Amino acid sequence: MSVAPEVQAPPEPPRGHARVVYLGPVAPHWEVHSEFGDRALIEEFRQRALARLVLLPPHDPQFRRNRERVVRDAERENIALEWDLGLPEEDSATG
């Protein structure tokens, strides 16, 4: 019995872009900027992301779990996501 390989469609281009920026130790800690995409889509994503991150600095143990939730949300919505944690590039990569 042979199994036919799954045919994968080429990936769709992102529907939008979001950059999550750490502002520093004083709350609010985060901002979400966008370079392109539907304004309503980006605004809804921004609200969900900030709700998860608003009181969490990057060194907080809860941040890692909530960051993963924001990443999964961006993947579901097909939004290109960047993180700016104020760290060198290798430490602030997406995901």
Rosetta blueprint (number, residue, H / E / L):
1 M L
2 S L
3 V L
4 A L
5 P L
6 E L
7 V L
8 Q L
9 A L
10 P L
11 P L
12 E L
13 P L
14 P L
15 R L
16 G E
17 H E
18 A E
19 R E
20 V E
21 V E
22 Y E
23 L L
24 G L
25 P L
26 V L
27 A L
28 P L
29 H L
30 W E
31 E E
32 V E
33 H E
34 S L
35 E L
36 F L
37 G E
38 D L
39 R H
40 A H
41 L H
42 I H
43 E H
44 E H
45 F H
46 R H
47 Q H
48 R H
49 A H
50 L H
51 A H
52 R H
53 L H
54 V L
55 L L
56 L L
57 P L
58 P L
59 H L
60 D L
61 P H
62 Q H
63 F H
64 R H
65 R H
66 N H
67 R H
68 E H
69 R H
70 V H
71 V H
72 R H
73 D H
74 A H
75 E H
76 R H
77 E H
78 N L
79 I E
80 A E
81 L E
82 E E
83 W E
84 D E
85 L L
86 G L
87 L L
88 P L
89 E H
90 E H
91 D H
92 S L
93 A L
94 T L
95 G L
